[in-house]
Amino acid sequence: MNLTELNQSSLCEQFSCSERTLSPAVYFLLYVCAAVVVLLTVCGNLLIIITVCYFRQLHTPTNMLVLSLAISDFLVGLFVMPFHFTWLIESCWMFGHIFCIVFNFFSFQLTSVSVGNVVLIALDRYMALSNPFLYLKDVTSTIVNTLICLSWVFSFLYNFVFFYMNRNLTDLLLCPGECHINPLNEASSLVDLMFIVIIPCGLMLILYFQIFVIARKHATAIRELNQTIKDFSQNISDAMKSERKAAKVLSILIFVFLACLVPYYICTLIKSNSPSYIMNDILILFYLNSSVNPVIYALFYSWFQKCTKMILTCKILHTDCSIVNVL
């Protein structure tokens, strides 16, 4: 046995499947909780997808970004969460070597797509607040849809290259009962950290700091307009308030996203001291972000509440619902 095989043997002994001593009632409760989370994630994001796609009034550039994020969250709930929860509950990966690679690729792809979508949302809000007239003129749904497609394609190519570079290590890094694919080396890990966390998070924080400054200026401008020419300023005031509210809601979405993403990547930096089960537990926090996003829309967007009510009561079956005023 060579040194590589010896290291692989000791690594697999360290991460071998542990025997569960949980009672059947606890098993049942864990699977019920997992099923509830999966259903909430899938159904909540499906409602967002149907709402934005069906109602023409919601076909705005910002909502196209929200739609793209909802699609990635929907796919997380449909294809990632069930297998990850099963792995966590059973404390053992039971779906084989090949599917483990597919599962990891799919998970990495959706993670990077979500990061790209959130960065585009931050950029969209910054442009809408900093120069609203130029935004309305130049930022069209076609441009935003092109950027969304490029985000998905770039994420696919990035992850394909990442997995291609690690193709010779997949057999080494996959132990029976485990499903972890680690970067090729420290340099590869640093590049992944830079592109997925540091650069996007840095951009988001800078953009939302600028948005906060602009929003305060708008609030001052609204007060001054209301004190001078109330009738003329009413429409401008309403438009400014609408943009500020959208920026506020989407800032909540982004900071929740960061709170769910950053802990996992902090653990990857210190993974030598972080057991496998801890990494899996923290990864759940990131996946749960896909469940939280529809709740944010439901709490803060009246149009989402109104559209959800129409969908659940089957009123969208009427032919004129797609042009109804939902704002």
PAMI-133752 format. One line per 4 residues: their letters; for each residue x, y, z of C-alpha. Coordinates in nm, 2 decimals, m for minus. Layout:
// residues N
A	X,Y,Z ~ ...
This chain:
// residues 327
MNLT	0.00,0.00,0.00 ~ 0.15,0.33,m0.11 ~ 0.14,0.66,0.09 ~ m0.17,0.79,m0.10
ELNQ	m0.37,0.48,m0.03 ~ m0.26,0.48,0.33 ~ m0.37,0.84,0.37 ~ m0.70,0.75,0.20
SSLC	m0.75,0.46,0.44 ~ m0.69,0.67,0.75 ~ m0.92,0.95,0.61 ~ m1.20,0.71,0.54
EQFS	m1.16,0.56,0.89 ~ m1.20,0.91,1.03 ~ m1.51,0.98,0.83 ~ m1.67,0.64,0.84
CSER	m2.05,0.61,0.89 ~ m2.16,0.62,1.25 ~ m2.43,0.39,1.38 ~ m2.75,0.57,1.48
TLSP	m2.91,0.50,1.82 ~ m3.22,0.72,1.76 ~ m3.56,0.58,1.83 ~ m3.81,0.53,1.55
AVYF	m4.02,0.82,1.68 ~ m3.72,1.06,1.65 ~ m3.64,0.93,1.30 ~ m4.00,0.99,1.20
LLYV	m3.99,1.34,1.35 ~ m3.67,1.43,1.17 ~ m3.80,1.31,0.84 ~ m4.13,1.50,0.89
CAAV	m3.94,1.82,0.97 ~ m3.72,1.77,0.66 ~ m4.02,1.71,0.44 ~ m4.19,2.02,0.57
VVLL	m3.88,2.24,0.50 ~ m3.85,2.09,0.15 ~ m4.22,2.15,0.07 ~ m4.21,2.50,0.20
TVCG	m3.90,2.58,m0.01 ~ m4.04,2.42,m0.33 ~ m4.40,2.56,m0.29 ~ m4.29,2.91,m0.18
NLLI	m4.05,2.96,m0.46 ~ m4.29,2.80,m0.71 ~ m4.54,3.07,m0.61 ~ m4.28,3.34,m0.68
IITV	m4.21,3.18,m1.02 ~ m4.58,3.16,m1.12 ~ m4.65,3.51,m0.99 ~ m4.37,3.69,m1.18
CYFR	m4.42,3.48,m1.50 ~ m4.80,3.51,m1.51 ~ m4.88,3.87,m1.41 ~ m4.76,4.11,m1.69
QLHT	m4.74,4.41,m1.45 ~ m4.46,4.23,m1.27 ~ m4.24,4.18,m1.58 ~ m3.98,4.44,m1.47
PTNM	m3.60,4.41,m1.48 ~ m3.58,4.38,m1.10 ~ m3.85,4.11,m1.09 ~ m3.66,3.91,m1.36
LVLS	m3.37,3.89,m1.12 ~ m3.61,3.79,m0.84 ~ m3.74,3.52,m1.07 ~ m3.39,3.39,m1.15
LAIS	m3.31,3.37,m0.77 ~ m3.65,3.19,m0.71 ~ m3.57,2.94,m0.98 ~ m3.23,2.85,m0.82
DFLV	m3.40,2.83,m0.48 ~ m3.67,2.61,m0.62 ~ m3.41,2.37,m0.77 ~ m3.22,2.37,m0.43
GLFV	m3.55,2.26,m0.26 ~ m3.63,2.00,m0.53 ~ m3.29,1.84,m0.60 ~ m3.05,1.93,m0.32
MPFH	m3.23,1.95,0.01 ~ m3.39,1.60,0.01 ~ m3.06,1.42,m0.04 ~ m2.87,1.65,0.20
FTWL	m3.13,1.60,0.47 ~ m3.13,1.22,0.42 ~ m2.75,1.22,0.44 ~ m2.77,1.43,0.76
IESC	m3.04,1.22,0.93 ~ m2.88,0.88,0.84 ~ m2.53,1.01,0.91 ~ m2.42,0.83,0.59
WMFG	m2.43,0.90,0.22 ~ m2.64,0.62,0.06 ~ m2.67,0.73,m0.30 ~ m2.34,0.61,m0.45
HIFC	m2.02,0.76,m0.58 ~ m2.14,0.88,m0.92 ~ m2.45,1.05,m0.78 ~ m2.23,1.22,m0.52
IVFN	m2.03,1.39,m0.79 ~ m2.36,1.50,m0.97 ~ m2.50,1.61,m0.63 ~ m2.20,1.82,m0.55
FFSF	m2.18,1.97,m0.90 ~ m2.55,2.07,m0.88 ~ m2.51,2.21,m0.54 ~ m2.20,2.42,m0.64
QLTS	m2.38,2.54,m0.95 ~ m2.69,2.66,m0.77 ~ m2.47,2.82,m0.50 ~ m2.27,3.03,m0.75
VSVG	m2.58,3.12,m0.95 ~ m2.75,3.24,m0.63 ~ m2.45,3.45,m0.55 ~ m2.45,3.60,m0.90
NVVL	m2.82,3.68,m0.88 ~ m2.79,3.85,m0.55 ~ m2.50,4.07,m0.68 ~ m2.71,4.16,m0.99
IALD	m3.00,4.26,m0.75 ~ m2.77,4.48,m0.55 ~ m2.64,4.64,m0.87 ~ m2.99,4.69,m1.01
RYMA	m3.11,4.87,m0.69 ~ m2.80,5.09,m0.69 ~ m2.86,5.20,m1.05 ~ m3.23,5.25,m0.99
LSNP	m3.17,5.48,m0.69 ~ m2.86,5.66,m0.81 ~ m2.99,5.76,m1.16 ~ m3.36,5.66,m1.19
FLYL	m3.41,5.84,m1.53 ~ m3.12,5.67,m1.69 ~ m3.23,5.34,m1.53 ~ m3.58,5.36,m1.68
KDVT	m3.43,5.45,m2.02 ~ m3.14,5.21,m2.05 ~ m3.20,4.91,m1.82 ~ m3.45,4.70,m2.01
STIV	m3.57,4.34,m1.95 ~ m3.37,4.22,m2.25 ~ m3.05,4.35,m2.10 ~ m3.13,4.20,m1.76
NTLI	m3.23,3.87,m1.91 ~ m2.90,3.86,m2.10 ~ m2.71,3.92,m1.78 ~ m2.90,3.65,m1.60
CLSW	m2.82,3.40,m1.88 ~ m2.46,3.49,m1.87 ~ m2.46,3.44,m1.49 ~ m2.60,3.09,m1.53
VFSF	m2.35,3.01,m1.81 ~ m2.05,3.15,m1.63 ~ m2.14,2.95,m1.31 ~ m2.17,2.63,m1.52
LYNF	m1.83,2.69,m1.69 ~ m1.67,2.78,m1.36 ~ m1.79,2.47,m1.18 ~ m1.72,2.25,m1.48
VFFY	m1.35,2.37,m1.47 ~ m1.34,2.32,m1.09 ~ m1.46,1.96,m1.12 ~ m1.24,1.89,m1.42
MNRN	m0.93,2.00,m1.23 ~ m1.03,1.77,m0.95 ~ m1.12,1.47,m1.17 ~ m0.81,1.27,m1.06
LTDL	m0.89,1.32,m0.69 ~ m1.26,1.23,m0.68 ~ m1.19,0.86,m0.61 ~ m0.94,0.97,m0.34
LLCP	m1.17,1.22,m0.17 ~ m1.48,1.01,m0.17 ~ m1.49,0.76,0.12 ~ m1.78,0.51,0.16
GECH	m2.06,0.69,0.33 ~ m1.92,1.04,0.27 ~ m1.98,1.29,m0.01 ~ m1.72,1.57,0.02
INPL	m1.54,1.71,m0.28 ~ m1.26,1.93,m0.17 ~ m1.05,2.18,m0.38 ~ m0.74,2.05,m0.56
NEAS	m0.51,2.25,m0.34 ~ m0.49,2.56,m0.12 ~ m0.46,2.79,m0.43 ~ m0.77,2.64,m0.58
SLVD	m0.95,2.68,m0.25 ~ m0.84,3.04,m0.24 ~ m0.96,3.11,m0.59 ~ m1.30,2.96,m0.51
LMFI	m1.33,3.17,m0.20 ~ m1.24,3.48,m0.39 ~ m1.49,3.43,m0.67 ~ m1.78,3.29,m0.46
VIIP	m1.75,3.49,m0.14 ~ m1.49,3.77,m0.11 ~ m1.55,3.96,m0.43 ~ m1.93,3.92,m0.45
CGLM	m1.98,4.00,m0.08 ~ m1.74,4.30,m0.11 ~ m1.94,4.43,m0.41 ~ m2.27,4.38,m0.22
LILY	m2.16,4.57,0.09 ~ m2.02,4.86,m0.11 ~ m2.33,4.89,m0.33 ~ m2.56,4.88,m0.03
FQIF	m2.36,5.13,0.16 ~ m2.40,5.36,m0.14 ~ m2.77,5.27,m0.16 ~ m2.81,5.37,0.21
VIAR	m2.64,5.71,0.15 ~ m2.86,5.77,m0.16 ~ m3.18,5.67,0.03 ~ m3.10,5.93,0.30
KHAT	m3.05,6.20,0.03 ~ m3.39,6.10,m0.12 ~ m3.56,6.12,0.22 ~ m3.42,6.48,0.26
AIRE	m3.53,6.57,m0.09 ~ m3.88,6.44,m0.03 ~ m3.92,6.65,0.29 ~ m3.80,6.96,0.10
LNQT	m4.04,6.90,m0.19 ~ m4.33,6.84,0.04 ~ m4.26,7.17,0.21 ~ m4.25,7.37,m0.11
IKDF	m4.49,7.24,m0.38 ~ m4.70,6.96,m0.24 ~ m4.92,6.88,m0.54 ~ m4.64,6.87,m0.79
SQNI	m4.41,6.67,m0.57 ~ m4.66,6.40,m0.48 ~ m4.58,6.18,m0.78 ~ m4.21,6.22,m0.74
SDAM	m4.23,6.15,m0.37 ~ m4.43,5.83,m0.43 ~ m4.18,5.71,m0.69 ~ m3.89,5.78,m0.46
KSER	m4.06,5.60,m0.17 ~ m4.14,5.30,m0.39 ~ m3.77,5.27,m0.49 ~ m3.65,5.31,m0.13
KAAK	m3.89,5.04,m0.01 ~ m3.78,4.80,m0.29 ~ m3.42,4.87,m0.19 ~ m3.50,4.81,0.18
VLSI	m3.67,4.48,0.11 ~ m3.40,4.35,m0.12 ~ m3.13,4.47,0.13 ~ m3.29,4.24,0.39
LIFV	m3.29,3.96,0.14 ~ m2.92,4.01,0.06 ~ m2.80,4.04,0.42 ~ m3.00,3.72,0.51
FLAC	m2.82,3.56,0.22 ~ m2.48,3.67,0.35 ~ m2.56,3.55,0.70 ~ m2.64,3.21,0.56
LVPY	m2.35,3.19,0.32 ~ m2.05,3.33,0.51 ~ m2.05,3.08,0.80 ~ m2.00,2.78,0.57
YICT	m1.71,2.94,0.39 ~ m1.55,3.04,0.72 ~ m1.56,2.67,0.81 ~ m1.40,2.57,0.48
LIKS	m1.10,2.79,0.57 ~ m1.06,2.61,0.89 ~ m1.18,2.27,0.76 ~ m0.88,2.09,0.91
NSPS	m1.03,2.16,1.26 ~ m1.39,2.12,1.15 ~ m1.55,1.77,1.16 ~ m1.75,1.65,0.87
YIMN	m2.08,1.66,1.06 ~ m2.03,2.03,1.16 ~ m1.97,2.12,0.79 ~ m2.30,1.94,0.70
DILI	m2.49,2.12,0.98 ~ m2.36,2.46,0.87 ~ m2.44,2.38,0.50 ~ m2.80,2.34,0.60
LFYL	m2.80,2.71,0.71 ~ m2.71,2.81,0.35 ~ m2.98,2.58,0.20 ~ m3.24,2.72,0.44
NSSV	m3.18,3.06,0.28 ~ m3.38,2.92,m0.01 ~ m3.67,2.87,0.23 ~ m3.64,3.21,0.39
NPVI	m3.66,3.42,0.06 ~ m4.03,3.35,m0.01 ~ m4.11,3.44,0.35 ~ m3.93,3.78,0.30
YALF	m4.15,3.85,m0.01 ~ m4.46,3.74,0.18 ~ m4.39,3.97,0.47 ~ m4.29,4.29,0.28
YSWF	m4.45,4.28,m0.07 ~ m4.82,4.34,m0.09 ~ m4.82,4.24,m0.46 ~ m4.68,3.90,m0.36
QKCT	m4.96,3.86,m0.10 ~ m5.22,3.96,m0.35 ~ m5.09,3.74,m0.62 ~ m5.05,3.44,m0.39
KMIL	m5.42,3.48,m0.28 ~ m5.53,3.48,m0.64 ~ m5.32,3.17,m0.73 ~ m5.44,2.97,m0.42
TCKI	m5.80,3.06,m0.49 ~ m5.76,2.97,m0.86 ~ m5.86,3.32,m0.98 ~ m5.57,3.31,m1.22
LHTD	m5.77,3.07,m1.43 ~ m5.97,3.38,m1.55 ~ m5.83,3.51,m1.88 ~ m5.81,3.87,m1.76
CSIV	m5.60,3.81,m1.44 ~ m5.27,3.85,m1.62 ~ m5.34,4.22,m1.68 ~ m5.50,4.29,m1.34
NVL	m5.35,4.56,m1.12 ~ m5.15,4.39,m0.85 ~ m4.93,4.67,m0.74
